[in-house]
Amino acid sequence: MIAEDLIRIEDERLDFVTITSIDVDPEMNRAIVYFDSMFGEEGDQGVIDAMNEHRPRLQASINRQMHARKTPILSFRPDEVIRSAARIEELLRKQPNTSPITPDSDTDSDDE
């Protein structure tokens, strides 16, 4: 829902932004929209500012689709889980290649 609405919003600050998940509290008062973007951490504030500017439109769209009496208030945060995973992957790629241990590479010699 939100991702589809973001596509329709013409705001260059939202180009290359992906909605990764949404957490809604049980009372449906608040929802945190997690995102990632090609702008990286340096671009987070611009993305958050743009999403906050378009929040009324996004909330209205959600209300129309939910047909509920109240719509959760949206807040926006970068998805740190995605970024942590990317950092781990990058670190693993930088590790020197090590050969896997195979039975043939056993250094113990039974011959004496």
Residue frames as a rotation matrix with the C-alpha (Angstrom) as fourth column:
MET 1
0.568 0.823 0.000 0.00
0.823 -0.568 0.000 0.00
0.000 0.000 -1.000 0.00
ILE 2
0.661 -0.355 -0.661 2.52
0.033 -0.866 0.498 2.61
-0.750 -0.351 -0.561 1.12
ALA 3
-0.411 -0.878 0.245 5.10
0.285 0.132 0.949 1.47
-0.866 0.460 0.196 -1.41
GLU 4
-0.177 0.431 0.885 2.58
0.984 0.100 0.148 1.84
-0.024 0.897 -0.442 -4.23
ASP 5
0.844 0.518 -0.139 1.68
0.525 -0.851 0.015 5.35
-0.110 -0.086 -0.990 -3.07
LEU 6
0.266 -0.832 -0.487 5.35
0.060 -0.490 0.869 6.35
-0.962 -0.261 -0.080 -2.86
ILE 7
-0.470 -0.421 0.776 5.78
0.746 0.281 0.604 5.39
-0.472 0.862 0.182 -6.50
ARG 8
0.260 0.707 0.658 3.03
0.929 -0.370 0.031 7.85
0.265 0.603 -0.753 -7.46
ILE 9
0.806 -0.015 -0.591 4.57
0.292 -0.859 0.420 10.72
-0.514 -0.512 -0.688 -5.49
GLU 10
0.563 -0.624 0.542 6.83
0.576 -0.174 -0.799 12.84
0.593 0.762 0.262 -7.64
ASP 11
0.877 -0.403 0.259 9.60
-0.471 -0.623 0.625 13.77
-0.091 -0.670 -0.736 -5.23
GLU 12
0.432 -0.768 -0.472 13.21
-0.358 0.334 -0.872 13.10
0.827 0.546 -0.131 -6.16
ARG 13
-0.326 -0.542 0.774 14.07
-0.926 0.020 -0.376 12.54
0.188 -0.840 -0.509 -2.50
LEU 14
0.242 0.511 0.825 11.94
-0.634 0.727 -0.264 9.40
-0.734 -0.459 0.500 -2.69
ASP 15
0.603 -0.160 -0.781 13.60
-0.667 0.436 -0.604 8.00
0.437 0.886 0.156 -5.79
PHE 16
-0.144 -0.706 -0.693 15.33
-0.194 0.707 -0.680 4.71
0.970 0.036 -0.239 -5.04
VAL 17
-0.559 0.073 0.826 13.54
-0.829 -0.031 -0.559 4.29
-0.015 -0.997 0.078 -1.69
THR 18
-0.377 0.413 -0.829 12.25
-0.060 0.883 0.466 0.87
0.924 0.225 -0.308 -0.69
ILE 19
0.205 0.504 0.839 9.78
-0.955 -0.086 0.285 0.19
0.215 -0.859 0.464 2.11
THR 20
-0.629 -0.570 -0.528 11.18
-0.446 0.822 -0.355 -2.85
0.636 0.013 -0.771 3.91
SER 21
-0.507 0.536 -0.674 8.61
0.731 0.682 -0.007 -3.35
0.456 -0.497 -0.738 6.68
ILE 22
-0.276 0.505 0.818 5.91
-0.462 -0.816 0.348 -1.70
0.843 -0.282 0.458 8.75
ASP 23
-0.745 0.063 -0.664 5.31
0.575 0.565 -0.591 -2.27
0.338 -0.823 -0.457 12.46
VAL 24
-0.161 0.786 0.597 1.89
-0.297 -0.616 0.730 -1.30
0.941 -0.060 0.333 13.77
ASP 25
-0.902 -0.109 0.417 1.12
-0.429 0.127 -0.894 -1.18
0.045 -0.986 -0.161 17.48
PRO 26
-0.826 0.562 -0.032 -1.76
0.563 0.824 -0.058 -3.40
-0.006 -0.066 -0.998 18.67
GLU 27
-0.132 0.814 -0.565 -4.11
0.496 -0.439 -0.749 -0.45
-0.858 -0.380 -0.346 19.19
MET 28
0.053 0.049 0.997 -3.43
0.994 -0.095 -0.048 0.79
0.092 0.994 -0.053 15.65
ASN 29
0.792 0.171 -0.586 -2.42
0.332 -0.926 0.179 4.21
-0.512 -0.336 -0.790 16.99
ARG 30
0.357 -0.778 -0.518 1.06
-0.741 -0.573 0.349 4.32
-0.568 0.259 -0.781 15.52
ALA 31
0.899 -0.185 0.396 2.97
0.366 0.814 -0.452 2.63
-0.239 0.551 0.799 12.72
ILE 32
0.155 -0.916 -0.369 6.68
-0.405 -0.399 0.822 2.72
-0.901 0.022 -0.433 12.03
VAL 33
0.995 0.097 0.016 7.54
-0.014 0.306 -0.952 2.53
-0.097 0.947 0.305 8.36
TYR 34
0.214 -0.971 0.110 11.05
0.026 0.119 0.993 1.16
-0.976 -0.210 0.051 7.82
PHE 35
0.986 0.089 -0.140 12.87
-0.125 -0.156 -0.980 2.01
-0.109 0.984 -0.143 4.62
ASP 36
0.032 -0.991 0.128 16.16
0.501 0.127 0.856 1.63
-0.865 0.037 0.501 2.83
SER 37
0.934 0.266 -0.241 17.47
-0.051 -0.567 -0.822 3.73
-0.355 0.780 -0.516 -0.03
MET 38
0.531 -0.757 0.381 20.32
0.790 0.280 -0.545 4.02
0.307 0.590 0.747 -2.46
PHE 39
0.557 -0.291 0.778 21.20
-0.204 -0.956 -0.211 7.33
0.805 -0.042 -0.592 -0.79
GLY 40
-0.221 -0.655 -0.722 22.58
0.570 0.514 -0.641 5.48
0.791 -0.554 0.260 2.25
GLU 41
0.005 0.182 -0.983 22.83
0.991 -0.129 -0.019 6.92
-0.130 -0.975 -0.182 5.72
GLU 42
-0.866 -0.410 -0.287 23.74
0.372 -0.911 0.176 10.36
-0.333 0.046 0.942 4.34
GLY 43
-0.803 0.581 0.134 20.37
-0.164 -0.432 0.887 10.58
0.573 0.690 0.443 2.61
ASP 44
-0.571 0.603 -0.557 18.21
0.784 0.602 -0.152 9.35
0.244 -0.523 -0.816 5.50
GLN 45
-0.551 0.375 -0.745 17.14
0.375 -0.686 -0.624 12.77
-0.745 -0.623 0.237 6.74
GLY 46
-0.782 0.258 -0.567 16.07
-0.592 -0.594 0.545 13.86
-0.196 0.762 0.617 3.26
VAL 47
-0.694 0.548 -0.468 14.00
0.119 0.728 0.675 10.70
0.710 0.413 -0.570 2.86
ILE 48
-0.507 0.500 -0.702 12.43
0.855 0.188 -0.484 11.16
-0.110 -0.846 -0.522 6.30
ASP 49
-0.688 0.229 -0.689 11.67
-0.071 -0.966 -0.250 14.82
-0.723 -0.123 0.680 5.56
ALA 50
-0.787 0.386 -0.481 10.03
-0.555 -0.104 0.825 13.91
0.269 0.917 0.296 2.24
MET 51
-0.593 0.586 -0.552 7.97
0.483 0.808 0.339 11.13
0.645 -0.065 -0.762 3.78
ASN 52
-0.564 0.377 -0.735 6.85
0.670 -0.311 -0.674 13.43
-0.482 -0.873 -0.077 6.58
GLU 53
-0.784 0.267 -0.560 5.73
-0.442 -0.874 0.202 16.02
-0.435 0.406 0.804 4.01
HIS 54
-0.536 0.556 -0.635 3.68
-0.587 0.295 0.754 13.36
0.607 0.777 0.168 2.22
ARG 55
-0.994 0.104 -0.015 2.42
0.080 0.661 -0.746 11.69
-0.068 -0.743 -0.665 5.43
PRO 56
-0.368 0.927 -0.069 -1.17
-0.509 -0.263 -0.820 13.09
-0.778 -0.267 0.568 5.18
ARG 57
0.074 0.355 -0.932 -1.52
-0.987 0.160 -0.018 11.69
0.142 0.921 0.362 1.66
LEU 58
-0.665 -0.404 -0.629 -0.09
-0.351 0.911 -0.214 8.31
0.660 0.079 -0.748 2.71
GLN 59
-0.927 0.349 0.139 -2.30
-0.026 0.309 -0.951 8.10
-0.375 -0.885 -0.277 5.79
ALA 60
-0.111 0.922 -0.371 -5.39
-0.801 -0.303 -0.516 9.03
-0.588 0.240 0.773 3.75
SER 61
-0.126 -0.010 -0.992 -4.57
-0.836 0.539 0.101 6.29
0.534 0.842 -0.077 1.26
ILE 62
-0.932 -0.230 -0.281 -4.18
-0.041 0.836 -0.548 3.75
0.361 -0.499 -0.788 4.06
ASN 63
-0.667 0.738 0.101 -7.50
-0.317 -0.158 -0.935 4.87
-0.674 -0.656 0.339 5.56
ARG 64
0.055 0.692 -0.720 -9.28
-0.990 -0.058 -0.132 4.38
-0.133 0.720 0.681 2.23
GLN 65
-0.274 -0.244 -0.930 -7.82
-0.565 0.824 -0.050 0.91
0.779 0.512 -0.363 1.87
MET 66
-0.971 -0.154 -0.183 -8.47
0.057 0.596 -0.801 -0.18
0.232 -0.788 -0.570 5.47
HIS 67
-0.099 0.978 0.186 -11.99
-0.058 -0.192 0.980 1.21
0.993 0.086 0.076 5.82
ALA 68
-0.255 -0.078 -0.964 -11.25
0.900 0.347 -0.266 1.73
0.355 -0.935 -0.018 9.52
ARG 69
0.804 0.586 -0.104 -12.39
0.572 -0.711 0.410 4.39
0.166 -0.389 -0.906 11.96
LYS 70
0.760 -0.610 -0.227 -8.84
-0.404 -0.715 0.570 5.41
-0.510 -0.342 -0.789 12.72
THR 71
0.800 -0.596 -0.077 -5.59
0.167 0.344 -0.924 5.25
0.577 0.726 0.374 10.83
PRO 72
0.525 -0.665 -0.531 -2.25
0.787 0.142 0.600 4.79
-0.323 -0.733 0.598 12.57
ILE 73
0.872 -0.365 -0.325 0.02
-0.394 -0.919 -0.025 7.82
-0.290 0.150 -0.945 12.69
LEU 74
0.815 -0.574 0.075 3.03
0.490 0.616 -0.617 7.05
0.308 0.539 0.784 10.53
SER 75
0.621 -0.768 -0.156 6.64
-0.539 -0.563 0.626 7.61
-0.569 -0.305 -0.764 11.50
PHE 76
0.921 -0.310 -0.237 9.60
-0.099 0.402 -0.910 6.76
0.377 0.862 0.339 9.30
ARG 77
0.495 -0.804 0.330 12.93
-0.563 -0.007 0.826 5.16
-0.662 -0.595 -0.456 10.15
PRO 78
0.018 -0.575 -0.818 15.80
-0.921 0.308 -0.237 3.64
0.388 0.758 -0.524 8.21
ASP 79
0.940 0.309 -0.147 15.92
-0.258 0.921 0.291 -0.16
0.226 -0.235 0.945 8.38
GLU 80
0.219 -0.912 0.347 19.03
-0.969 -0.163 0.184 -0.86
-0.111 -0.377 -0.919 10.44
VAL 81
0.374 -0.046 0.926 18.61
-0.156 0.981 0.112 -4.62
-0.914 -0.186 0.360 10.07
ILE 82
0.939 -0.016 0.345 19.07
0.340 0.217 -0.915 -4.36
-0.060 0.976 0.210 6.31
ARG 83
0.677 -0.711 0.189 22.09
-0.549 -0.659 -0.515 -2.12
0.490 0.245 -0.836 6.75
SER 84
0.235 -0.591 0.772 23.68
-0.808 0.322 0.493 -4.37
-0.540 -0.739 -0.402 9.36
ALA 85
0.612 0.045 0.790 23.30
0.238 0.941 -0.239 -7.35
-0.754 0.335 0.565 7.06
ALA 86
0.937 -0.278 0.213 24.90
0.138 -0.265 -0.954 -5.38
0.322 0.923 -0.210 4.22
ARG 87
0.455 -0.806 0.379 27.83
-0.874 -0.485 0.019 -4.41
0.169 -0.340 -0.925 6.48
ILE 88
0.282 -0.312 0.907 28.35
-0.425 0.807 0.410 -8.03
-0.860 -0.501 0.095 7.53
GLU 89
0.824 0.068 0.563 28.27
0.425 0.582 -0.693 -9.15
-0.375 0.810 0.451 3.91
GLU 90
0.826 -0.546 0.145 30.82
-0.294 -0.635 -0.715 -6.48
0.482 0.547 -0.684 2.98
LEU 91
0.269 -0.741 0.615 33.14
-0.928 -0.028 0.373 -7.53
-0.259 -0.671 -0.695 5.80
LEU 92
0.442 -0.054 0.895 32.89
-0.027 0.997 0.074 -11.17
-0.897 -0.057 0.439 4.77
ARG 93
0.950 -0.081 0.300 33.77
0.307 0.087 -0.948 -10.27
0.050 0.993 0.107 1.19
LYS 94
0.620 -0.749 0.232 36.89
-0.660 -0.659 -0.360 -8.47
0.423 0.070 -0.903 2.41
GLN 95
0.532 -0.426 0.732 38.14
-0.485 0.556 0.675 -11.53
-0.694 -0.714 0.089 4.31
PRO 96
-0.399 -0.722 -0.564 41.00
-0.907 0.222 0.357 -13.35
-0.133 0.655 -0.744 2.62
ASN 97
0.542 0.583 -0.605 39.98
-0.697 0.714 0.064 -16.52
0.470 0.387 0.793 0.90
THR 98
-0.344 -0.598 0.724 40.81
-0.846 0.531 0.038 -19.56
-0.407 -0.600 -0.689 2.94
SER 99
-0.502 0.115 -0.857 40.78
-0.528 0.744 0.409 -23.06
0.684 0.658 -0.313 1.61
PRO 100
0.561 0.727 0.395 38.24
-0.790 0.329 0.518 -25.36
0.247 -0.602 0.759 3.18
ILE 101
-0.433 -0.676 0.597 39.66
-0.810 0.582 0.073 -28.22
-0.396 -0.452 -0.799 5.19
THR 102
0.525 0.521 -0.673 39.34
-0.758 0.646 -0.092 -31.50
0.386 0.559 0.734 3.34
PRO 103
0.911 -0.167 0.376 40.37
-0.094 0.805 0.586 -35.00
-0.401 -0.570 0.717 4.37
ASP 104
0.659 -0.690 0.299 43.24
0.672 0.360 -0.647 -34.86
0.339 0.627 0.701 1.84
SER 105
0.250 -0.582 0.773 44.69
-0.120 -0.811 -0.572 -31.73
0.961 0.050 -0.273 3.41
ASP 106
0.996 0.081 -0.024 45.15
0.007 0.211 0.978 -33.38
0.084 -0.974 0.209 6.83
THR 107
0.398 -0.908 0.129 48.62
-0.696 -0.391 -0.602 -32.47
0.597 0.150 -0.788 8.04
ASP 108
0.264 -0.291 0.920 48.92
-0.771 0.509 0.382 -35.31
-0.579 -0.810 -0.090 10.54
SER 109
0.024 -0.337 -0.941 50.93
-0.808 0.549 -0.217 -38.14
0.589 0.765 -0.259 9.16
ASP 110
0.799 0.298 0.522 50.36
-0.553 0.703 0.446 -41.69
-0.234 -0.646 0.727 10.32
ASP 111
0.797 -0.570 -0.200 53.48
0.293 0.654 -0.697 -42.91
0.529 0.496 0.689 8.51
GLU 112
0.713 -0.646 0.274 56.61
-0.661 -0.489 0.569 -43.04
-0.233 -0.587 -0.775 10.63
